Amino acid sequence: MNWINIETTTLDSEEFVGSDPTERATWLCLLRYCCGQENGGVIKNCRKWPDRKWQQLTRVMFGEVEIESALWKWVGDDLHLWRYPADKETEVQHRRNRARTNGKLGGRPSSKPTLETDDKPTLVNFAKPEREREGEREGEREEKKGRSAEKSAPTDAAWIKTLESDPAYVGIHVQREFDKMIAWCAVNRRQPTRRRFVNWLNRVERPMGVATGTQDTFGSVRPNLGAW
């Protein structure tokens, strides 16, 4: 745990108030160590620790914990701490496990209560007005439509290939005209859109002798009006 939960009733209790100040400080250091280890308030097999290990791990000396106190007790070689917040340790571990599980599921929060104290959570209503929410939803829909259109639209190279194979532009160097249109837009500060380029192609003069329609069986040129 990253914090120590001590109730005021614990600090006002007869055991704590009636203990020597050194025992109180020792108990706080032991409490800090146990909270960091999340060991349930029991330091196992520690009676035979050398004094240096006691000082390095718990910040107290063995002589300070060897004596009996109302704030801790020895059970064999195990040291049991008085009033260790075991319920808070369980709560922290439960939340940590839930966060780890939610992380694997993409961060989705769990709808199940974590502990009995979570059965009736305090809800804070940050709901926005319906008109504002509807406006946000409409904006999201328009944004999704724009992204879908971008994904479905062919690339410029593929689109130009399509125009090159179009009978309406036989005899026109489509790629060259596209480059010319790009240069014209840069000079005149215009947007090089596909609609503009199609209009550009429709105004291009074809070389002499290039038929723009399809021929019938007699060899005469018949306009292709199927697209209209």
N, C-alpha and C positions, 0 to 999 in steps of 0.2 A: 504494500500500500504506500502511496505517496504522501499520506497525511495520517495524523493520529487523532482519533475521535475519542475525546475524554469528556464525559458528562460532568457538569458542575457538581452533581450529587456525589460523584466519586471523589472529587477534590475536597468536598465538605464532609466526607464520611469520617467516622471515628478512627478507622484504620489508618487513613492517610494523615489526618490532623494529629493523631496521637503518636505517629512515628517520628523518629529522629530526622532532622533535616538531611543528614547524609543518606539515610535510608530512602527518603523521598527522591533525592537526586539519583540515587542508584536505581530506584524503580523506574524513573523516567528514562534513563539510559537503556535499561533492559527492555522497556516498552518500545522504545525506538528501534532496537535491534529486532525484536520479535515481529513488529509491524513490517519491517523491511523484508524479513524472511517469510512472512505469512505462515508461521509455524503453529498457529493456534495458541500462542502464549506459553509454549513448552520448549525449552532448550534441552534437547536430548543428549545424554552421554557427555555432559560438559563438566562434571565434577573433577575429572582428571586433566582438564585443560591446563597448560602452563599459564602462568600469570601474564606473560607477554601476549598470548592469544586472547585472553580475556580483555586486555587493554585495547588490542587492535580491533577486535570484533565488536565488543559491547561498550568500550570506553570506561569500563570499571575494572577494579582489581578483584581477584578471587577472594581476598580477605574481607571484602565488603559484602560479598554475597554468601560467604560461607556461614555466617551467623544466621540464626533463625530470625524471621521478621514477619510482621502481619501483612507485608506487601508481596511476599513470595514464600515458597516452601519447597523443600527438597523431597522428592519421591525417588528413592534409590539414587541413581546418578543423574536424574532428570530434574531440572529446575522449572517449577510451575509458577507463572506470574499471576498475581492477584488482579482481578477486574480487567482482564485482557478483552478488547472488543471483538470477540469471535464472530458476533452477528454481522458486524460491519465487514469483517474479512470475507465472510461468505457472500455478502452482497457484492463486494468489489470483484471477487472471482467470478460470480455469476454474470455480472455485466461485461467483464472482460471476455468471457467465453461467448456471450451473445454477440458482442461486437466482432469477434473473430469469425463467428458463423455468418453474420450478416455481410462481412467483407467478402467471404467466399461466394455469397449469393448476389454480389453486385451492390452491396451497401443498402439493401432494402430493409427498413426497420421491421422488427417483429411486432405483431399485433397481440401477442400473448403477454400477460402480466409476468413480471420477473419474480416478484416476491408477493407475499400477502399484502405488504404495504403499498404495492403498485396496482391493486385491484381497482382503485378509484383515483386515477391520476387527475391532477389539476390541469384543466384545459384553459388555454388563453386564446381568445378568439381574435385572430388577425385577419379575418376574412375581408376581402375588398368588396366594394359595391358591385352589384350584378352587372351594371352597365360597363364598368371598368373591366371586369373579368371577361365580358363578352367581346370588348374591344381587343383585349390581349389575345383571346382565342382566334378572332378574325385575323389579326396580324400574324399569328403562328400559321394559320391555314394558308395565307398568301405566301408566306416565306417557304412553306413546304412545297407549294405549287411551283414557285420559282426554282427551287432546287431540283424538283422532278423534271421540269422542262430543260434545265441545264444538263441533267444526266441523260435525258432521252435525245437531245439534239446531237446531230453528228458533228464531228470535228470539222474545222475549216478545210483541211485537206480532203477529207471524204466528201464534203459538200461540193467542193470545186470539181472533184472527179465526176460527181453526178451531173453537174452542169456541162462538163466537157462531153459527156455522152448524150446530152439532150439534143435531139435533132434541130431544135429551134436555134441553137448556137453553133451550127456546123460552119466551119471556116473561120471562127473567132478564136483567138488564142486567149482562153479564159483566164489562165494563170497570169499572163502578162497584163490583162485588163484589171485583174484583181490588184496587182501591185500598183498599177497606175491610180486606181481608185484610192488605195491606202495613202499614197503620196499626196493626192489631191486633198483628202480629208485632213492630213496633217498640216498642209499649208493654209487651208481655209477654216481650220478649227471646227471640223464637223465630225460626227460620230460615224465610223465605218461599219454600218449595219448591213445585214444581208439583204434587207429590203432595198437599201440604197444601191447595193451592187447589182441586184437584178434590174433595177431601173437603168443603171449605167450600161449593162449589157444590151438592154433593149434599144439603146440609142447608138450603139456601135455600128458603124457602116461595115458591111461584109465585103470581102474582095469580089471583084467582077467574076462572073461565071459560076458562082456558088449558089446552088438552089436552096431556098429556104423552106420549101414544101416537099411533098412527095409526088412522084410521077405516077400517072395512070397507065393503062396498058398501051395508050397511043403515044406515050412519051411526053405529053404536055404536063406542065407543073400544076398540081392541084393543091390549094392551100390546106394546111392541116388545121382544122377548126375543132378537132375533137375535144380539146381542153376547154373550149368555151361552151 
